[in-house]
Amino acid sequence: MVSKPDLSANSFAILALLEDLGEASSYDLKQAARSLVDFWPLAHTTLYEEPARLEKLGYLTSQLAAGGRRRRIYTATAKGREELRRWRDDPAATAPRLHDEGWLKAFAAGDLSAMQERALQCVQINGSVIRKALGRTSTR
């Protein structure tokens, strides 16, 4: 499935967090996004700007919280839940990207054996990160 051009992976991360939380302010989303940090870090600004954008597109609704700080509380609409379901059920995904400074340094030095060694280290590190992320996810 090709996702809608107005929805990015970050959009789906916000929708997934809201599905888990039910309703949330941007601050609540920021707290919940800690569970994604090892495999899908979201910029602070994304957690404040993306919900407002999704609301304008009809994927979320919001209301102002009563009392105290004037926080906007977001909830996914039926349209937002349906798009999340379609995206989640689609087996297609973009290929993973490696963004590793050690590998870049080995490349810059033209050292193929160092690049191969770093690739193995990345596999080990990523395995550890995945186990850690799965441990946090299992407590949802």
LOFI-982684 format. One record per atom (N, C-alpha, C): atom name; y, z, x; residue in three letters. Coordinates in nm, 2 decimals. Each point is the difference from the previous one (the first is absolute). Example, Ala and Ser with C-alpha at 12.3 -4.5 7.8 and 13.67 -1.06 7.14 Angstrom:
<rs>
  atomo       v       w       u  residuo
      N   -0.57    0.78    1.32      Ala
     CA    0.12    0.00   -0.09      Ala
      C    0.12    0.00    0.09      Ala
      N    0.11   -0.07   -0.04      Ser
     CA    0.11    0.00    0.09      Ser
      C    0.11    0.08   -0.08      Ser
</rs>
This chain:
<rs>
  atomo       v       w       u  residuo
      N   -0.12    0.00    0.08      Met
     CA    0.12    0.00   -0.08      Met
      C    0.12    0.00    0.09      Met
      N    0.10   -0.08   -0.04      Val
     CA    0.12    0.00    0.07      Val
      C    0.09    0.10   -0.08      Val
      N    0.06    0.10    0.07      Ser
     CA    0.08    0.09   -0.07      Ser
      C    0.13   -0.07   -0.04      Ser
      N    0.07    0.06   -0.09      Lys
     CA    0.13   -0.05   -0.05      Lys
      C    0.10    0.01    0.12      Lys
      N    0.08   -0.10    0.01      Pro
     CA    0.09   -0.01    0.11      Pro
      C    0.10    0.12    0.00      Pro
      N    0.02    0.06   -0.11      Asp
     CA    0.10    0.11   -0.01      Asp
      C   -0.07    0.14    0.04      Asp
      N   -0.13    0.00    0.02      Leu
     CA   -0.07    0.12    0.04      Leu
      C   -0.06   -0.01    0.14      Leu
      N    0.03    0.09    0.08      Ser
     CA   -0.05    0.01    0.14      Ser
      C   -0.11    0.11    0.01      Ser
      N   -0.06    0.01    0.11      Ala
     CA   -0.10    0.11    0.02      Ala
      C    0.07    0.13   -0.01      Ala
      N    0.13    0.01    0.04      Asn
     CA    0.07    0.13   -0.02      Asn
      C    0.02    0.03   -0.15      Asn
      N    0.02   -0.11   -0.08      Ser
     CA    0.01    0.02   -0.15      Ser
      C   -0.13    0.06   -0.05      Ser
      N   -0.11   -0.05    0.04      Phe
     CA   -0.13    0.05   -0.04      Phe
      C   -0.03    0.14    0.05      Phe
      N    0.05    0.03    0.12      Ala
     CA   -0.01    0.14    0.04      Ala
      C    0.07    0.09   -0.09      Ala
      N    0.12   -0.03   -0.04      Ile
     CA    0.08    0.08   -0.09      Ile
      C   -0.07    0.01   -0.14      Ile
      N   -0.05   -0.11   -0.05      Leu
     CA   -0.07    0.00   -0.13      Leu
      C   -0.13    0.09    0.02      Leu
      N   -0.07   -0.01    0.11      Ala
     CA   -0.12    0.08    0.02      Ala
      C    0.03    0.15    0.00      Ala
      N    0.11    0.04    0.07      Leu
     CA    0.04    0.14    0.01      Leu
      C    0.04    0.05   -0.14      Leu
      N    0.07   -0.09   -0.08      Leu
     CA    0.03    0.04   -0.13      Leu
      C   -0.12    0.02   -0.10      Leu
      N   -0.09   -0.09    0.03      Glu
     CA   -0.13    0.01   -0.08      Glu
      C   -0.06    0.14    0.03      Glu
      N    0.00    0.04    0.12      Asp
     CA   -0.06    0.13    0.04      Asp
      C    0.08    0.11   -0.05      Asp
      N    0.13   -0.01    0.01      Leu
     CA    0.09    0.11   -0.04      Leu
      C    0.03    0.01   -0.15      Leu
      N    0.00   -0.12   -0.07      Gly
     CA    0.04    0.00   -0.14      Gly
      C    0.15   -0.04   -0.01      Gly
      N    0.08    0.09    0.05      Glu
     CA    0.14   -0.02    0.00      Glu
      C    0.06    0.07    0.13      Glu
      N    0.10   -0.06    0.05      Ala
     CA    0.05    0.06    0.13      Ala
      C    0.15   -0.05    0.02      Ala
      N    0.07    0.09    0.07      Ser
     CA    0.13   -0.04    0.06      Ser
      C   -0.02   -0.07    0.13      Ser
      N    0.10   -0.06    0.06      Ser
     CA   -0.02   -0.06    0.13      Ser
      C   -0.03    0.11    0.10      Ser
      N    0.05    0.12   -0.01      Tyr
     CA   -0.03    0.11    0.09      Tyr
      C   -0.15    0.03   -0.02      Tyr
      N   -0.05    0.01   -0.12      Asp
     CA   -0.15    0.02   -0.02      Asp
      C   -0.08   -0.11    0.06      Asp
      N    0.04   -0.12   -0.01      Leu
     CA   -0.07   -0.12    0.06      Leu
      C    0.00    0.02    0.15      Leu
      N    0.11    0.04    0.06      Lys
     CA    0.01    0.02    0.14      Lys
      C   -0.10    0.11    0.05      Lys
      N   -0.02    0.10   -0.07      Gln
     CA   -0.09    0.11    0.03      Gln
      C   -0.15   -0.06   -0.01      Gln
      N   -0.02   -0.07   -0.11      Ala
     CA   -0.14   -0.06   -0.02      Ala
      C   -0.03   -0.11    0.10      Ala
      N    0.10   -0.07    0.05      Ala
     CA   -0.02   -0.11    0.09      Ala
      C   -0.06    0.05    0.14      Ala
      N    0.01    0.13    0.02      Arg
     CA   -0.06    0.05    0.12      Arg
      C   -0.15   -0.03    0.01      Arg
      N   -0.07   -0.01   -0.12      Ser
     CA   -0.14   -0.04    0.00      Ser
      C   -0.03   -0.14    0.05      Ser
      N    0.11   -0.08    0.00      Leu
     CA   -0.02   -0.14    0.04      Leu
      C    0.04   -0.03    0.15      Leu
      N    0.06    0.10    0.06      Val
     CA    0.07   -0.03    0.13      Val
      C   -0.09   -0.06    0.11      Val
      N   -0.12    0.04    0.00      Asp
     CA   -0.09   -0.06    0.11      Asp
      C   -0.04   -0.14   -0.02      Asp
      N    0.01   -0.05   -0.12      Phe
     CA   -0.04   -0.14   -0.02      Phe
      C    0.11   -0.08   -0.07      Phe
      N    0.09    0.06   -0.07      Trp
     CA    0.11   -0.08   -0.06      Trp
      C    0.13    0.09    0.00      Trp
      N    0.06    0.01    0.11      Pro
     CA    0.13    0.08    0.00      Pro
      C    0.11   -0.07   -0.08      Pro
      N    0.07    0.08   -0.08      Leu
     CA    0.11   -0.05   -0.08      Leu
      C    0.13    0.05    0.06      Leu
      N    0.10   -0.08    0.02      Ala
     CA    0.13    0.04    0.04      Ala
      C    0.06    0.09   -0.11      Ala
      N    0.07    0.10    0.05      His
     CA    0.07    0.09   -0.09      His
      C    0.09   -0.08   -0.10      His
      N    0.07   -0.10    0.04      Thr
     CA    0.08   -0.08   -0.09      Thr
      C   -0.08   -0.07   -0.10      Thr
      N   -0.12   -0.05    0.03      Thr
     CA   -0.09   -0.07   -0.09      Thr
      C   -0.03    0.09   -0.12      Thr
      N   -0.03    0.13    0.03      Leu
     CA   -0.04    0.10   -0.11      Leu
      C    0.12    0.03   -0.09      Leu
      N    0.12   -0.04    0.04      Tyr
     CA    0.11    0.02   -0.09      Tyr
      C    0.05   -0.13   -0.07      Tyr
      N   -0.01   -0.11    0.08      Glu
     CA    0.05   -0.13   -0.05      Glu
      C   -0.10   -0.07   -0.09      Glu
      N   -0.13    0.00    0.04      Glu
     CA   -0.10   -0.08   -0.06      Glu
      C   -0.03    0.05   -0.15      Glu
      N    0.00    0.13   -0.03      Pro
     CA   -0.02    0.03   -0.14      Pro
      C    0.11   -0.05   -0.09      Pro
      N    0.13    0.00    0.05      Ala
     CA    0.11   -0.05   -0.08      Ala
      C   -0.02   -0.15   -0.02      Ala
      N   -0.04   -0.07    0.10      Arg
     CA   -0.02   -0.15   -0.01      Arg
      C   -0.12   -0.03   -0.10      Arg
      N   -0.11    0.08    0.01      Leu
     CA   -0.11   -0.02   -0.09      Leu
      C    0.04    0.03   -0.14      Leu
      N    0.09    0.10   -0.02      Glu
     CA    0.05    0.02   -0.14      Glu
      C    0.07   -0.12   -0.06      Glu
      N    0.09   -0.05    0.09      Lys
     CA    0.07   -0.12   -0.05      Lys
      C   -0.09   -0.12   -0.04      Lys
      N   -0.11   -0.01    0.07      Leu
     CA   -0.10   -0.10   -0.03      Leu
      C   -0.10    0.03   -0.11      Leu
      N    0.01    0.12   -0.06      Gly
     CA   -0.08    0.04   -0.11      Gly
      C   -0.13    0.07    0.04      Gly
      N   -0.03    0.03    0.12      Tyr
     CA   -0.12    0.06    0.04      Tyr
      C    0.00    0.15   -0.01      Tyr
      N    0.12    0.06    0.00      Leu
     CA    0.02    0.14   -0.01      Leu
      C    0.11    0.03   -0.11      Leu
      N   -0.01    0.12   -0.05      Thr
     CA    0.11    0.05   -0.08      Thr
      C    0.05    0.13    0.06      Thr
      N    0.12    0.04   -0.03      Ser
     CA    0.05    0.13    0.05      Ser
      C    0.08    0.08   -0.10      Ser
      N    0.02    0.12    0.03      Gln
     CA    0.09    0.09   -0.08      Gln
      C    0.05    0.10    0.10      Gln
      N    0.12    0.05   -0.03      Leu
     CA    0.06    0.10    0.08      Leu
      C   -0.06    0.13   -0.03      Leu
      N   -0.04    0.08    0.11      Ala
     CA   -0.06    0.13   -0.01      Ala
      C    0.11    0.09   -0.06      Ala
      N   -0.05    0.09   -0.09      Ala
     CA    0.09    0.10   -0.06      Ala
      C    0.04    0.11    0.10      Ala
      N    0.12    0.04    0.00      Gly
     CA    0.05    0.12    0.08      Gly
      C   -0.01   -0.03    0.15      Gly
      N    0.06    0.09    0.07      Gly
     CA    0.00   -0.01    0.15      Gly
      C    0.05   -0.13    0.05      Gly
      N   -0.07   -0.05    0.11      Arg
     CA    0.04   -0.13    0.05      Arg
      C   -0.03   -0.11   -0.10      Arg
      N    0.09   -0.10    0.01      Arg
     CA   -0.02   -0.11   -0.09      Arg
      C   -0.10   -0.10    0.06      Arg
      N   -0.12    0.04    0.00      Arg
     CA   -0.11   -0.09    0.05      Arg
      C   -0.05   -0.09   -0.11      Arg
      N   -0.03   -0.12    0.04      Arg
     CA   -0.06   -0.10   -0.09      Arg
      C   -0.15    0.01    0.01      Arg
      N   -0.07    0.02   -0.11      Ile
     CA   -0.14    0.01    0.00      Ile
      C   -0.06   -0.13   -0.05      Ile
      N   -0.09   -0.06    0.08      Tyr
     CA   -0.06   -0.13   -0.02      Tyr
      C   -0.14    0.01   -0.06      Tyr
      N   -0.03   -0.10   -0.09      Thr
     CA   -0.13   -0.01   -0.05      Thr
      C   -0.04   -0.15   -0.01      Thr
      N   -0.12   -0.03    0.03      Ala
     CA   -0.05   -0.14    0.00      Ala
      C   -0.01   -0.04   -0.15      Ala
      N    0.05   -0.13   -0.03      Thr
     CA   -0.02   -0.05   -0.13      Thr
      C   -0.14   -0.07   -0.01      Thr
      N   -0.03   -0.04   -0.12      Ala
     CA   -0.13   -0.07   -0.02      Ala
      C    0.00   -0.12    0.09      Ala
      N    0.11   -0.07    0.01      Lys
     CA    0.01   -0.12    0.09      Lys
      C   -0.03    0.04    0.15      Lys
      N    0.06    0.11    0.04      Gly
     CA   -0.02    0.05    0.14      Gly
      C   -0.15    0.04    0.02      Gly
      N   -0.06    0.07   -0.10      Arg
     CA   -0.14    0.04    0.02      Arg
      C   -0.09   -0.12    0.00      Arg
      N    0.03   -0.10   -0.08      Glu
     CA   -0.08   -0.12   -0.01      Glu
      C    0.00   -0.08    0.14      Glu
      N    0.12   -0.01    0.05      Glu
     CA    0.02   -0.07    0.13      Glu
      C   -0.07    0.07    0.11      Glu
      N    0.01    0.14    0.00      Leu
     CA   -0.07    0.08    0.10      Leu
      C   -0.15   -0.02   -0.01      Leu
      N   -0.05    0.00   -0.13      Arg
     CA   -0.15   -0.02   -0.02      Arg
      C   -0.04   -0.14    0.05      Arg
      N    0.07   -0.10   -0.03      Arg
     CA   -0.03   -0.14    0.04      Arg
      C    0.00   -0.01    0.15      Arg
      N    0.10    0.06    0.07      Trp
     CA    0.01   -0.01    0.14      Trp
      C   -0.11    0.08    0.07      Trp
      N   -0.03    0.12   -0.06      Arg
     CA   -0.10    0.09    0.06      Arg
      C   -0.14   -0.07   -0.01      Arg
      N   -0.03   -0.07   -0.12      Asp
     CA   -0.13   -0.05   -0.02      Asp
      C   -0.02   -0.14    0.07      Asp
      N    0.10   -0.05    0.06      Asp
     CA   -0.01   -0.13    0.07      Asp
      C   -0.05    0.03    0.14      Asp
      N   -0.11   -0.06    0.04      Pro
     CA   -0.06    0.03    0.13      Pro
      C    0.08   -0.06    0.12      Pro
      N    0.09   -0.09   -0.03      Ala
     CA    0.08   -0.06    0.11      Ala
      C    0.10    0.10    0.05      Ala
      N    0.02   -0.01    0.13      Ala
     CA    0.10    0.09    0.07      Ala
      C    0.05   -0.08    0.13      Ala
      N    0.12    0.03    0.04      Thr
     CA    0.04   -0.06    0.12      Thr
      C   -0.08    0.06    0.12      Thr
      N   -0.01   -0.08    0.10      Ala
     CA   -0.07    0.05    0.12      Ala
      C    0.07    0.12    0.06      Ala
      N   -0.07    0.10    0.06      Pro
     CA    0.07    0.11    0.06      Pro
      C    0.08   -0.05    0.12      Pro
      N    0.11    0.07    0.03      Arg
     CA    0.08   -0.04    0.11      Arg
      C    0.00    0.12    0.10      Arg
      N   -0.02   -0.04    0.13      Leu
     CA    0.00    0.10    0.10      Leu
      C    0.14    0.00    0.06      Leu
      N    0.06    0.12    0.01      His
     CA    0.14    0.02    0.05      His
      C   -0.02    0.11    0.11      His
      N   -0.03   -0.04    0.12      Asp
     CA   -0.04    0.10    0.10      Asp
      C    0.08   -0.02    0.13      Asp
      N    0.07    0.10    0.04      Glu
     CA    0.08   -0.02    0.12      Glu
      C   -0.08   -0.01    0.13      Glu
      N   -0.12    0.07    0.00      Gly
     CA   -0.09   -0.01    0.12      Gly
      C   -0.05   -0.14    0.02      Gly
      N   -0.04   -0.06   -0.11      Trp
     CA   -0.05   -0.14    0.00      Trp
      C    0.11   -0.10    0.04      Trp
      N    0.12    0.03   -0.05      Leu
     CA    0.12   -0.09    0.04      Leu
      C    0.03    0.01    0.15      Leu
      N   -0.01    0.12    0.05      Lys
     CA    0.02    0.02    0.15      Lys
      C   -0.11   -0.08    0.08      Lys
      N   -0.12    0.01   -0.05      Ala
     CA   -0.11   -0.07    0.07      Ala
      C    0.02   -0.15   -0.01      Ala
      N    0.05   -0.05   -0.11      Phe
     CA    0.03   -0.14   -0.02      Phe
      C    0.11   -0.04    0.09      Phe
      N    0.11    0.08    0.01      Ala
     CA    0.11   -0.03    0.08      Ala
      C   -0.04   -0.01    0.15      Ala
      N   -0.10    0.08    0.04      Ala
     CA   -0.04    0.00    0.14      Ala
      C   -0.10   -0.11    0.02      Ala
      N   -0.05   -0.07   -0.11      Gly
     CA   -0.09   -0.11    0.02      Gly
      C   -0.14    0.05    0.04      Gly
      N   -0.03    0.13   -0.05      Asp
     CA   -0.12    0.06    0.04      Asp
      C   -0.10    0.00   -0.11      Asp
      N   -0.09   -0.10    0.00      Leu
     CA   -0.10   -0.01   -0.11      Leu
      C   -0.09    0.12   -0.01      Leu
      N   -0.05    0.05    0.11      Ser
     CA   -0.09    0.11    0.00      Ser
      C    0.06    0.12   -0.06      Ser
      N    0.13    0.02    0.03      Ala
     CA    0.07    0.12   -0.05      Ala
      C    0.02   -0.02   -0.16      Ala
      N    0.02   -0.13   -0.04      Met
     CA    0.02   -0.02   -0.14      Met
      C   -0.14    0.03   -0.07      Met
      N   -0.11   -0.04    0.06      Gln
     CA   -0.13    0.02   -0.06      Gln
      C   -0.02    0.15   -0.01      Gln
      N    0.03    0.08    0.11      Glu
     CA   -0.02    0.14    0.00      Glu
      C    0.09    0.07   -0.11      Glu
      N    0.12   -0.05   -0.01      Arg
     CA    0.09    0.06   -0.10      Arg
      C   -0.05   -0.04   -0.14      Arg
      N   -0.06   -0.11   -0.02      Ala
     CA   -0.05   -0.04   -0.13      Ala
      C   -0.11    0.10   -0.04      Ala
      N   -0.09    0.03    0.09      Leu
     CA   -0.10    0.10   -0.03      Leu
      C    0.06    0.14   -0.03      Leu
      N    0.10    0.04    0.07      Gln
     CA    0.07    0.12   -0.03      Gln
      C    0.06    0.00   -0.14      Gln
      N    0.06   -0.11   -0.03      Cys
     CA    0.06   -0.02   -0.14      Cys
      C   -0.11    0.02   -0.11      Cys
      N   -0.12   -0.05    0.03      Val
     CA   -0.11    0.01   -0.10      Val
      C   -0.03    0.15   -0.02      Val
      N   -0.01    0.07    0.12      Gln
     CA   -0.04    0.14   -0.01      Gln
      C    0.12    0.08   -0.07      Gln
      N    0.12   -0.03    0.04      Ile
     CA    0.11    0.07   -0.06      Ile
      C    0.01   -0.03   -0.15      Ile
      N   -0.02   -0.12   -0.04      Asn
     CA    0.01   -0.04   -0.14      Asn
      C   -0.12    0.07   -0.08      Asn
      N   -0.11    0.01    0.06      Gly
     CA   -0.11    0.07   -0.07      Gly
      C    0.04    0.14   -0.03      Gly
      N    0.06    0.07    0.10      Ser
     CA    0.04    0.14   -0.02      Ser
      C    0.11    0.00   -0.11      Ser
      N    0.09   -0.09    0.01      Val
     CA    0.11    0.00   -0.10      Val
      C   -0.06   -0.02   -0.14      Val
      N   -0.09   -0.09   -0.02      Ile
     CA   -0.07   -0.03   -0.12      Ile
      C   -0.07    0.12   -0.06      Ile
      N   -0.08    0.07    0.09      Arg
     CA   -0.07    0.12   -0.04      Arg
      C    0.10    0.11   -0.05      Arg
      N    0.11    0.01    0.07      Lys
     CA    0.11    0.10   -0.04      Lys
      C    0.06   -0.04   -0.13      Lys
      N    0.03   -0.12   -0.02      Ala
     CA    0.06   -0.05   -0.13      Ala
      C   -0.10    0.02   -0.11      Ala
      N   -0.13   -0.03    0.02      Leu
     CA   -0.10    0.02   -0.11      Leu
      C   -0.01    0.14   -0.03      Leu
      N    0.01    0.09    0.10      Gly
     CA   -0.01    0.14   -0.03      Gly
      C    0.11    0.05   -0.09      Gly
      N    0.13   -0.05    0.03      Arg
     CA    0.11    0.03   -0.09      Arg
      C   -0.01   -0.06   -0.14      Arg
      N   -0.06   -0.12   -0.01      Thr
     CA   -0.01   -0.07   -0.12      Thr
      C   -0.10    0.07   -0.09      Thr
      N   -0.11    0.06    0.06      Ser
     CA   -0.10    0.06   -0.08      Ser
      C    0.05    0.13   -0.07      Ser
      N    0.11    0.05    0.04      Thr
     CA    0.06    0.12   -0.07      Thr
      C    0.10   -0.04   -0.11      Thr
      N    0.01   -0.13   -0.03      Arg
     CA    0.09   -0.04   -0.11      Arg
      C   -0.04    0.05   -0.13      Arg
</rs>
